[in-house]
Amino acid sequence: MLEINCRKIGLDQPPYIIAELSANHNGSIEKAKQTIQLAKDCGADAIKLQTYTPESMTIDCDKNDFIIKEGLWEGYKLFDLYQKASTPYDWHTELFKYARNIGITIFSTPFDENAADILEKLDTPAYKIASFELTDLPLIEYVARKGKPMLISTGMGNLEEISDAVKTAENSGCKEILLFHCISSYPTPSCEANIRSIETLREKFKCPIGLSDHTLSDTAAMAAVSLGGVAIEKHFIINRKEKGPDSQFSIEPPELRELVKNTKACWETLGSGRFERSSLESKSKVFRRSLYFVKDIKAGETITKEHIKRIRPGFGLKPKYFNDILNKKVSVDVSRGDRVTWDVIKT
């Protein structure tokens, strides 16, 4: 169990839904605000930014190492991609204020120490560590010392690397860690989502587990919740037709609404895990089978198989007493359709 901005996150709470703004502002602060408002309207618990500059991510270099060779961003120079996708630092104060004014939690992913300091000055309620920074232990240590909840994505990480990140955060003073199972492929085919990893991560690291989901439906999210996932993060965009670096694996408002509704419904169906019958079933009990007299019998006569039957409704004795009743005598006259009860049986 952990808490972000007074919202508890854990197995006994509805899934915590994070809408990832990322690059989906497409260079417009007004579009960023519209996206934040829509995330709120759709029922998301939080909106998340990414806090970096191209200089904090890489260097401006044309050498082959710095050119993306395949995938969604094939042909981009790293510096140019990050320049296009970044959320300017001078927007952050305004976006944090806007989100707080409309009543949605806002926090961000810092990609270096300076970004973490900027977010701390904005009194961010939590920090997210991206999958690509999972192995940047100096950054994790620095962020952990801020003393806020840390959400850590595990894309590309093996168990040793994840363990190193968790231990670094814990040893640096972080008391609340939420790990996110993640497949760092954009978009991720559903058949590669490997949602059962949530159980493995929870057992191994003894902390809440969420899903940073890059699939294009809510199927993986529903599966995650059913296996104990407590938080779902999805990239969110106003309209995928407005092309951008992340548009192809981002969900639109109708899909976010469905995600919020369906994951909560999925969580509600899980129940407490205690084997207790629902009070809603009480009215149905009358339609169970029970023992009834199906022939008239005079007082003192012996009950045979021809006299009683296991039928619906359920007001008579339970069927398990069928053999116990046979060869007993009735103490009063009974007629066809009377319940078999102990008070008409001679003992």
ZASEKOL-291068 format. One line per 5 residues: their letters; for each residue x, y, z of N, C-alpha, C. Coordinates in steps of 0.1 Angstrom, whole numbers, plus 5000, padded with zeros to 4 digits. Layout:
BEGIN
a> X Y Z X Y Z X Y Z ~ ...;
//
This chain:
BEGIN
mlein> 5008 4988 5000 5000 5000 5000 5009 5012 5000 ~ 5006 5022 4991 5012 5035 4992 5002 5045 4989 ~ 5006 5058 4990 4996 5069 4988 5003 5080 4980 ~ 4995 5085 4970 4999 5096 4962 4989 5107 4963 ~ 4992 5119 4969 4983 5130 4969 4969 5125 4976;
crkig> 4971 5118 4987 4960 5114 4995 4951 5103 4989 ~ 4956 5097 4978 4949 5086 4971 4957 5073 4974 ~ 4950 5064 4982 4957 5052 4985 4957 5043 4973 ~ 4968 5035 4972 4970 5026 4960 4973 5013 4966 ~ 4966 5003 4963 4968 4989 4968 4957 4980 4964;
ldqpp> 4959 4967 4968 4949 4957 4964 4935 4959 4968 ~ 4933 4967 4979 4920 4969 4984 4914 4982 4979 ~ 4920 4988 4969 4916 5001 4963 4914 4999 4948 ~ 4904 5006 4942 4903 5005 4927 4916 5009 4920 ~ 4918 5003 4908 4931 5006 4901 4934 5021 4899;
yiiae> 4946 5024 4902 4951 5038 4900 4954 5040 4885 ~ 4947 5049 4879 4948 5051 4864 4956 5064 4861 ~ 4967 5062 4854 4976 5073 4851 4976 5075 4836 ~ 4972 5087 4832 4973 5091 4817 4986 5098 4815 ~ 4994 5092 4806 5007 5097 4803 5006 5107 4791;
lsanh> 5009 5120 4794 5009 5130 4784 5021 5129 4774 ~ 5033 5127 4779 5044 5125 4771 5046 5135 4760 ~ 5047 5131 4748 5049 5141 4737 5036 5144 4730 ~ 5025 5140 4736 5012 5142 4729 5006 5156 4729 ~ 5014 5166 4734 5010 5180 4733 5014 5185 4719;
ngsie> 5023 5178 4713 5028 5182 4699 5032 5197 4699 ~ 5039 5201 4709 5045 5214 4709 5036 5226 4713 ~ 5024 5223 4718 5014 5233 4722 5010 5232 4736 ~ 5012 5242 4744 5009 5242 4758 4993 5241 4760 ~ 4986 5248 4751 4972 5247 4751 4966 5233 4749;
kakqt> 4973 5226 4740 4969 5212 4737 4972 5204 4749 ~ 4984 5207 4756 4987 5200 4768 4976 5202 4779 ~ 4971 5214 4780 4961 5217 4790 4948 5209 4786 ~ 4944 5210 4773 4932 5203 4769 4933 5188 4772 ~ 4945 5182 4770 4947 5168 4773 4946 5165 4788;
iqlak> 4951 5174 4796 4950 5172 4811 4935 5173 4815 ~ 4928 5183 4809 4913 5184 4812 4906 5171 4808 ~ 4909 5166 4796 4902 5154 4792 4905 5142 4800 ~ 4918 5141 4805 4921 5130 4814 4913 5131 4826 ~ 4911 5143 4832 4903 5145 4843 4888 5140 4840;
dcgad> 4883 5145 4829 4869 5142 4825 4867 5127 4823 ~ 4877 5120 4819 4876 5106 4816 4877 5097 4829 ~ 4881 5104 4840 4882 5096 4852 4895 5092 4856 ~ 4906 5096 4849 4919 5092 4853 4923 5098 4867 ~ 4931 5091 4875 4935 5096 4888 4946 5106 4886;
aiklq> 4955 5105 4876 4966 5113 4875 4970 5115 4860 ~ 4977 5127 4858 4983 5129 4845 4998 5130 4848 ~ 5006 5124 4839 5020 5123 4841 5027 5130 4829 ~ 5037 5138 4832 5046 5144 4822 5059 5137 4821 ~ 5067 5141 4812 5081 5137 4811 5090 5150 4812;
tytpe> 5099 5150 4821 5107 5162 4823 5122 5160 4818 ~ 5125 5166 4807 5138 5165 4801 5140 5175 4790 ~ 5152 5177 4787 5156 5185 4775 5164 5175 4766 ~ 5166 5179 4753 5174 5170 4745 5188 5169 4750 ~ 5193 5180 4756 5207 5180 4761 5208 5171 4773;
smtid> 5197 5169 4781 5198 5160 4793 5197 5146 4789 ~ 5193 5143 4777 5191 5129 4772 5203 5124 4764 ~ 5209 5133 4756 5219 5128 4747 5227 5140 4743 ~ 5235 5138 4732 5243 5149 4726 5238 5151 4712 ~ 5240 5162 4707 5237 5165 4693 5248 5160 4684;
cdknd> 5247 5148 4679 5257 5141 4672 5252 5133 4660 ~ 5258 5134 4649 5254 5128 4637 5260 5114 4634 ~ 5268 5109 4644 5275 5096 4642 5264 5085 4642 ~ 5268 5074 4637 5259 5063 4635 5252 5058 4648 ~ 5260 5059 4659 5254 5054 4671 5242 5062 4676;
fiike> 5241 5074 4671 5230 5083 4676 5218 5084 4666 ~ 5218 5075 4656 5207 5074 4647 5198 5062 4650 ~ 5185 5064 4651 5176 5052 4654 5175 5044 4641 ~ 5177 5031 4642 5178 5023 4630 5165 5016 4626 ~ 5156 5014 4636 5144 5007 4633 5133 5011 4642;
glweg> 5121 5006 4639 5110 5008 4648 5102 5021 4645 ~ 5094 5026 4654 5085 5037 4652 5093 5050 4649 ~ 5105 5051 4654 5112 5064 4652 5124 5062 4643 ~ 5123 5052 4634 5134 5049 4625 5139 5062 4617 ~ 5152 5064 4617 5157 5075 4609 5159 5088 4617;
yklfd> 5153 5089 4629 5155 5100 4637 5169 5100 4643 ~ 5175 5112 4644 5187 5114 4653 5181 5116 4667 ~ 5187 5109 4677 5182 5109 4690 5180 5124 4695 ~ 5189 5133 4693 5187 5146 4697 5175 5153 4691 ~ 5173 5151 4679 5161 5157 4672 5148 5151 4677;
lyqka> 5148 5138 4680 5136 5132 4685 5132 5138 4699 ~ 5142 5139 4707 5139 5144 4721 5136 5159 4720 ~ 5142 5166 4711 5138 5180 4710 5123 5182 4705 ~ 5119 5173 4697 5105 5173 4692 5095 5169 4703 ~ 5099 5159 4711 5090 5153 4720 5090 5159 4734;
stpyd> 5100 5167 4737 5101 5172 4751 5090 5181 4755 ~ 5087 5182 4768 5078 5192 4774 5087 5203 4779 ~ 5086 5215 4774 5096 5226 4778 5095 5228 4793 ~ 5106 5230 4799 5107 5233 4814 5098 5245 4818 ~ 5098 5255 4809 5090 5267 4813 5075 5265 4812;
whtel> 5071 5253 4808 5056 5250 4808 5052 5244 4822 ~ 5062 5238 4829 5059 5229 4840 5051 5236 4851 ~ 5055 5248 4855 5048 5255 4865 5033 5257 4862 ~ 5031 5262 4849 5017 5264 4845 5009 5252 4844 ~ 5015 5241 4839 5008 5228 4838 5005 5222 4852;
fkyar> 5014 5223 4861 5012 5218 4875 5000 5226 4881 ~ 5001 5239 4879 4990 5248 4885 4977 5244 4879 ~ 4977 5243 4866 4964 5240 4859 4958 5227 4864 ~ 4966 5216 4864 4961 5203 4869 4955 5204 4883 ~ 4963 5211 4892 4958 5212 4905 4945 5220 4906;
nigit> 4944 5230 4898 4932 5238 4898 4919 5230 4894 ~ 4921 5221 4885 4909 5213 4880 4908 5200 4888 ~ 4917 5197 4897 4915 5186 4906 4920 5173 4901 ~ 4931 5172 4894 4937 5160 4890 4952 5160 4894 ~ 4956 5149 4900 4970 5148 4904 4979 5148 4892;
ifstp> 4991 5155 4894 5001 5156 4883 5014 5154 4889 ~ 5022 5146 4882 5036 5143 4885 5043 5140 4873 ~ 5056 5136 4874 5064 5135 4861 5075 5125 4863 ~ 5081 5122 4852 5093 5114 4851 5105 5123 4849 ~ 5114 5124 4859 5127 5132 4856 5137 5123 4850;
fdena> 5145 5128 4840 5155 5120 4833 5169 5124 4838 ~ 5170 5134 4846 5183 5137 4852 5181 5144 4865 ~ 5192 5147 4872 5191 5153 4886 5185 5167 4885 ~ 5188 5175 4875 5182 5188 4874 5167 5188 4872 ~ 5162 5178 4864 5148 5177 4863 5141 5173 4876;
adile> 5148 5165 4884 5142 5161 4897 5141 5173 4906 ~ 5151 5181 4905 5151 5194 4913 5140 5203 4909 ~ 5138 5204 4896 5127 5212 4891 5113 5207 4897 ~ 5111 5194 4896 5099 5188 4900 5097 5189 4916 ~ 5108 5189 4923 5107 5190 4937 5103 5204 4941;
kldtp> 5108 5214 4934 5104 5228 4936 5089 5230 4933 ~ 5083 5222 4924 5069 5222 4921 5061 5214 4931 ~ 5068 5208 4941 5061 5200 4951 5054 5188 4945 ~ 5061 5181 4935 5055 5169 4929 5052 5159 4940 ~ 5040 5152 4939 5037 5142 4950 5044 5129 4948;
aykia> 5050 5127 4936 5056 5114 4934 5066 5116 4922 ~ 5074 5105 4920 5083 5105 4909 5082 5092 4901 ~ 5083 5093 4888 5083 5081 4880 5097 5079 4874 ~ 5102 5067 4874 5115 5063 4867 5111 5055 4855 ~ 5115 5060 4844 5112 5053 4831 5120 5040 4829;
sfelt> 5115 5031 4821 5122 5018 4819 5136 5020 4814 ~ 5138 5030 4806 5152 5032 4800 5162 5037 4810 ~ 5156 5042 4821 5165 5047 4832 5166 5037 4844 ~ 5160 5025 4842 5160 5015 4853 5174 5012 4858 ~ 5184 5013 4849 5198 5009 4852 5206 5022 4856;
dlpli> 5200 5034 4856 5207 5046 4860 5206 5047 4875 ~ 5214 5039 4882 5213 5039 4897 5216 5052 4903 ~ 5226 5060 4898 5228 5073 4904 5216 5082 4904 ~ 5208 5081 4893 5196 5089 4892 5185 5084 4902 ~ 5184 5071 4903 5174 5065 4912 5178 5069 4926;
eyvar> 5191 5068 4930 5195 5072 4943 5192 5087 4946 ~ 5194 5095 4936 5192 5110 4938 5177 5113 4940 ~ 5168 5106 4932 5154 5108 4933 5149 5103 4946 ~ 5154 5091 4950 5149 5085 4962 5151 5093 4974 ~ 5162 5101 4974 5165 5110 4986 5155 5121 4987;
kgkpm> 5147 5123 4977 5136 5133 4978 5126 5129 4988 ~ 5125 5116 4991 5116 5111 5001 5101 5110 4996 ~ 5099 5110 4983 5085 5109 4978 5083 5094 4973 ~ 5071 5090 4971 5068 5077 4964 5075 5077 4951 ~ 5080 5065 4947 5087 5063 4935 5080 5052 4927;
listg> 5076 5055 4914 5070 5045 4905 5081 5042 4895 ~ 5084 5029 4894 5096 5024 4886 5091 5014 4876 ~ 5093 5018 4863 5090 5008 4852 5102 4999 4850 ~ 5098 4987 4846 5108 4976 4846 5111 4971 4831 ~ 5106 4978 4821 5108 4974 4808 5123 4971 4805;
mgnle> 5126 4960 4798 5139 4956 4794 5147 4950 4805 ~ 5143 4952 4818 5151 4948 4829 5150 4933 4833 ~ 5161 4928 4836 5161 4914 4842 5159 4915 4857 ~ 5157 4904 4864 5155 4905 4878 5166 4911 4886 ~ 5178 4909 4881 5190 4914 4888 5190 4930 4887;
eisda> 5187 4935 4875 5186 4949 4873 5175 4956 4881 ~ 5163 4949 4881 5152 4954 4889 5155 4954 4904 ~ 5162 4943 4908 5166 4943 4922 5176 4954 4926 ~ 5185 4956 4917 5195 4967 4919 5187 4981 4921 ~ 5177 4983 4912 5170 4996 4913 5162 4997 4926;
vktae> 5155 4986 4930 5147 4986 4942 5156 4988 4954 ~ 5167 4981 4955 5176 4982 4966 5182 4996 4967 ~ 5185 5002 4956 5191 5015 4956 5181 5025 4961 ~ 5168 5024 4956 5158 5033 4961 5156 5031 4976 ~ 5155 5019 4980 5152 5016 4995 5164 5021 5003;
nsgck> 5176 5018 4999 5188 5022 5007 5190 5037 5007 ~ 5183 5044 4998 5185 5059 4997 5173 5066 5003 ~ 5165 5058 5010 5154 5065 5019 5140 5064 5013 ~ 5138 5058 5002 5124 5057 4996 5117 5046 5004 ~ 5105 5050 5009 5097 5041 5017 5085 5035 5009;
eillf> 5082 5041 4998 5070 5037 4990 5074 5035 4976 ~ 5074 5023 4971 5078 5019 4958 5067 5012 4951 ~ 5064 5016 4939 5054 5009 4930 5061 5005 4918 ~ 5063 4992 4916 5069 4987 4904 5059 4986 4893 ~ 5063 4989 4880 5054 4987 4869 5060 4976 4860;
hciss> 5052 4965 4858 5056 4956 4847 5054 4964 4834 ~ 5064 4962 4825 5063 4970 4812 5071 4962 4801 ~ 5065 4962 4790 5072 4957 4778 5076 4970 4769 ~ 5088 4972 4768 5093 4985 4761 5093 4982 4746 ~ 5081 4981 4740 5079 4979 4726 5067 4988 4722;
yptps> 5068 4995 4711 5058 5006 4709 5052 5005 4695 ~ 5039 5000 4694 5031 4994 4705 5035 4980 4707 ~ 5029 4975 4718 5032 4961 4722 5021 4952 4718 ~ 5024 4941 4710 5013 4932 4707 5008 4925 4720 ~ 4995 4923 4721 4989 4917 4733 4995 4904 4736;
ceani> 4999 4896 4726 5005 4883 4729 5019 4883 4735 ~ 5025 4895 4735 5038 4897 4741 5037 4904 4755 ~ 5025 4906 4760 5023 4914 4772 5028 4907 4785 ~ 5028 4894 4785 5033 4886 4796 5029 4891 4810 ~ 5016 4893 4811 5010 4899 4823 5013 4890 4836;
rsiet> 5015 4877 4835 5018 4869 4847 5030 4874 4854 ~ 5039 4882 4847 5050 4887 4854 5047 4895 4866 ~ 5035 4901 4866 5030 4908 4878 5031 4900 4890 ~ 5027 4887 4890 5028 4878 4901 5042 4876 4905 ~ 5051 4874 4895 5065 4871 4898 5071 4883 4905;
lrekf> 5068 4895 4900 5074 4908 4906 5069 4910 4920 ~ 5056 4908 4922 5051 4910 4936 5057 4900 4946 ~ 5058 4887 4942 5064 4877 4950 5079 4880 4953 ~ 5086 4885 4943 5100 4887 4944 5103 4899 4953 ~ 5096 4910 4950 5100 4923 4956 5091 4928 4967;
kcpig> 5080 4921 4970 5071 4924 4981 5066 4938 4981 ~ 5062 4943 4970 5057 4956 4969 5046 4957 4959 ~ 5038 4967 4958 5027 4968 4949 5032 4968 4934 ~ 5024 4962 4925 5028 4961 4911 5018 4967 4903 ~ 5022 4975 4893 5012 4981 4883 5016 4976 4869;
lsdht> 5010 4982 4859 5013 4979 4845 5014 4992 4837 ~ 5026 4994 4831 5028 5004 4821 5025 4998 4808 ~ 5014 5001 4802 5008 4993 4791 5009 5001 4778 ~ 5016 4994 4768 5017 4999 4755 5010 4992 4744 ~ 5000 4983 4749 4992 4976 4740 4980 4986 4735;
lsdta> 4973 4982 4725 4963 4991 4720 4949 4989 4724 ~ 4947 4979 4734 4933 4977 4739 4935 4977 4754 ~ 4923 4974 4761 4924 4974 4776 4925 4959 4781 ~ 4927 4950 4772 4927 4936 4776 4939 4933 4786 ~ 4951 4938 4783 4962 4936 4791 4960 4942 4805;
amaav> 4954 4954 4805 4951 4961 4818 4941 4953 4826 ~ 4931 4947 4820 4921 4939 4827 4928 4927 4833 ~ 4936 4920 4825 4943 4909 4830 4952 4912 4841 ~ 4959 4924 4840 4968 4929 4851 4960 4930 4864 ~ 4948 4937 4863 4940 4939 4875 4936 4926 4881;
slggv> 4932 4916 4873 4928 4903 4878 4939 4896 4885 ~ 4951 4899 4882 4963 4892 4888 4969 4901 4899 ~ 4962 4912 4903 4966 4920 4914 4974 4932 4911 ~ 4973 4936 4898 4979 4949 4894 4971 4961 4900 ~ 4978 4970 4907 4971 4981 4914 4971 4994 4907;
aiekh> 4978 4995 4896 4979 5008 4888 4981 5005 4874 ~ 4975 5013 4865 4976 5012 4851 4981 5025 4845 ~ 4991 5025 4837 4996 5037 4830 4994 5035 4815 ~ 4988 5045 4808 4986 5044 4794 4990 5058 4788 ~ 4996 5058 4777 4998 5071 4769 4985 5075 4764;
fiinr> 4983 5089 4765 4969 5094 4763 4971 5106 4753 ~ 4962 5106 4743 4962 5117 4733 4948 5121 4730 ~ 4946 5133 4726 4932 5138 4722 4927 5131 4710 ~ 4936 5130 4700 4932 5123 4687 4944 5118 4680 ~ 4944 5105 4678 4956 5098 4671 4959 5104 4657;
kekgp> 4949 5110 4651 4951 5115 4638 4960 5127 4638 ~ 4962 5133 4650 4972 5144 4651 4985 5137 4654 ~ 4992 5134 4643 5004 5126 4644 5014 5132 4653 ~ 5021 5123 4660 5032 5128 4669 5041 5116 4673 ~ 5052 5118 4680 5061 5107 4683 5054 5095 4690;
dsqfs> 5044 5098 4698 5038 5087 4706 5024 5084 4702 ~ 5019 5090 4691 5005 5089 4688 5000 5074 4685 ~ 5009 5067 4679 5005 5053 4674 5002 5044 4686 ~ 5008 5046 4698 5005 5037 4709 4998 5044 4721 ~ 4991 5055 4717 4983 5063 4727 4968 5060 4726;
ieppe> 4961 5061 4737 4947 5059 4736 4940 5072 4736 ~ 4928 5073 4730 4920 5085 4729 4909 5085 4741 ~ 4902 5097 4743 4893 5098 4754 4883 5087 4755 ~ 4876 5083 4745 4866 5072 4747 4873 5059 4752 ~ 4885 5056 4748 4892 5045 4753 4897 5046 4767;
lrelv> 4901 5058 4771 4904 5061 4785 4892 5059 4794 ~ 4881 5064 4790 4868 5062 4798 4866 5047 4800 ~ 4867 5040 4789 4864 5025 4790 4875 5019 4799 ~ 4887 5023 4798 4898 5017 4807 4894 5020 4821 ~ 4890 5032 4825 4887 5035 4838 4875 5027 4843;
kntka> 4865 5026 4835 4853 5019 4838 4855 5004 4839 ~ 4862 4998 4830 4864 4984 4829 4874 4978 4839 ~ 4884 4986 4842 4894 4981 4852 4888 4982 4866 ~ 4879 4992 4869 4873 4993 4882 4863 4981 4883 ~ 4855 4979 4872 4846 4968 4873 4853 4954 4875;
cwetl> 4864 4953 4868 4872 4940 4870 4877 4939 4884 ~ 4882 4950 4890 4886 4950 4904 4875 4946 4913 ~ 4863 4952 4911 4851 4949 4919 4847 4934 4919 ~ 4849 4928 4907 4845 4914 4906 4855 4905 4914 ~ 4867 4910 4917 4876 4901 4925 4872 4898 4939;
gsgrf> 4865 4908 4945 4860 4906 4959 4871 4906 4969 ~ 4868 4900 4981 4878 4901 4992 4887 4888 4992 ~ 4883 4878 4985 4891 4865 4985 4887 4856 4997 ~ 4879 4862 5006 4874 4853 5017 4862 4846 5012 ~ 4860 4833 5016 4849 4825 5010 4837 4828 5019;
erssl> 4830 4838 5015 4817 4842 5021 4807 4843 5011 ~ 4795 4838 5013 4784 4839 5004 4778 4853 5003 ~ 4775 4857 4992 4769 4871 4990 4755 4871 4996 ~ 4752 4882 5002 4738 4883 5007 4728 4883 4996 ~ 4733 4886 4984 4723 4886 4973 4718 4872 4970;
esksk> 4725 4862 4974 4721 4848 4972 4710 4843 4981 ~ 4707 4850 4991 4698 4845 5002 4684 4842 4996 ~ 4679 4851 4986 4666 4848 4980 4666 4836 4971 ~ 4678 4832 4966 4679 4821 4957 4678 4808 4964 ~ 4681 4808 4977 4682 4795 4985 4669 4788 4984;
vfrrs> 4658 4795 4983 4645 4788 4983 4643 4779 4971 ~ 4651 4781 4961 4650 4773 4949 4660 4761 4949 ~ 4666 4759 4960 4674 4746 4962 4664 4734 4963 ~ 4669 4722 4962 4661 4710 4965 4660 4708 4980 ~ 4649 4702 4984 4648 4698 4998 4638 4686 4998;
lyfvk> 4635 4681 5010 4626 4669 5011 4611 4674 5013 ~ 4603 4668 5004 4588 4670 5005 4581 4657 5005 ~ 4569 4657 5012 4560 4646 5011 4553 4646 4997 ~ 4552 4635 4990 4546 4635 4977 4533 4626 4977 ~ 4531 4620 4989 4519 4612 4991 4513 4615 5005;
dikag> 4500 4614 5007 4494 4615 5020 4498 4603 5029 ~ 4500 4606 5042 4504 4596 5052 4496 4599 5064 ~ 4491 4588 5070 4484 4590 5083 4494 4589 5095 ~ 4491 4595 5106 4500 4595 5117 4502 4581 5121 ~ 4515 4578 5124 4519 4565 5128 4524 4556 5117;
etitk> 4522 4560 5104 4526 4552 5093 4541 4554 5091 ~ 4547 4544 5084 4561 4544 5081 4564 4551 5068 ~ 4574 4558 5068 4578 4566 5056 4586 4557 5047 ~ 4583 4556 5034 4590 4548 5024 4595 4558 5013 ~ 4602 4552 5003 4607 4560 4992 4596 4566 4984;
ehikr> 4584 4559 4984 4573 4564 4977 4566 4577 4983 ~ 4570 4579 4996 4563 4590 5003 4571 4603 5002 ~ 4584 4603 5000 4592 4616 5000 4600 4617 4987 ~ 4603 4629 4984 4611 4631 4972 4620 4644 4974 ~ 4631 4643 4967 4640 4655 4967 4636 4664 4956;
irpgf> 4630 4675 4959 4625 4685 4949 4627 4699 4953 ~ 4625 4708 4944 4624 4722 4947 4610 4725 4951 ~ 4608 4735 4960 4617 4745 4966 4625 4739 4978 ~ 4632 4749 4985 4641 4744 4995 4637 4746 5010 ~ 4624 4746 5013 4619 4748 5026 4619 4736 5035;
glkpk> 4621 4724 5029 4621 4712 5037 4635 4709 5042 ~ 4636 4697 5048 4650 4693 5052 4659 4691 5040 ~ 4672 4692 5042 4682 4691 5031 4682 4677 5026 ~ 4685 4675 5013 4685 4662 5007 4694 4652 5014 ~ 4704 4657 5021 4713 4647 5028 4706 4639 5038;
yfndi> 4694 4643 5043 4687 4636 5053 4678 4625 5047 ~ 4678 4623 5034 4668 4614 5028 4669 4600 5034 ~ 4680 4594 5035 4681 4581 5040 4678 4580 5055 ~ 4680 4591 5062 4677 4592 5077 4662 4592 5079 ~ 4655 4597 5070 4640 4598 5072 4633 4585 5068;
lnkkv> 4639 4577 5059 4633 4564 5055 4631 4555 5067 ~ 4619 4549 5067 4616 4539 5078 4612 4545 5091 ~ 4612 4559 5092 4608 4566 5104 4592 4567 5103 ~ 4585 4569 5114 4571 4571 5114 4567 4585 5115 ~ 4556 4589 5109 4552 4603 5111 4544 4604 5123;
svdvs> 4545 4616 5130 4538 4618 5143 4524 4624 5141 ~ 4521 4629 5129 4509 4636 5126 4505 4632 5112 ~ 4492 4635 5108 4488 4633 5094 4496 4643 5085 ~ 4501 4639 5074 4507 4648 5064 4501 4646 5051 ~ 4501 4656 5042 4495 4655 5029 4506 4658 5018;
rgdrv> 4502 4654 5006 4511 4657 4995 4514 4672 4994 ~ 4527 4675 4993 4531 4689 4992 4535 4695 5005 ~ 4534 4687 5016 4539 4692 5029 4554 4691 5030 ~ 4561 4700 5037 4575 4699 5039 4578 4687 5048 ~ 4590 4681 5046 4595 4671 5055 4603 4679 5065;
twdvi> 4599 4679 5078 4606 4686 5089 4607 4676 5101 ~ 4616 4679 5109 4618 4670 5121 4607 4670 5130 ~ 4599 4680 5131 4588 4680 5140 4576 4672 5136 ~ 4576 4666 5124 4565 4656 5121 4571 4642 5121 ~ 4583 4640 5125 4589 4627 5125 4590 4622 5140;
kt> 4586 4609 5142 4587 4603 5155 4602 4600 5157 ~ 4607 4604 5169 4621 4600 5172 4621 4589 5182;
//
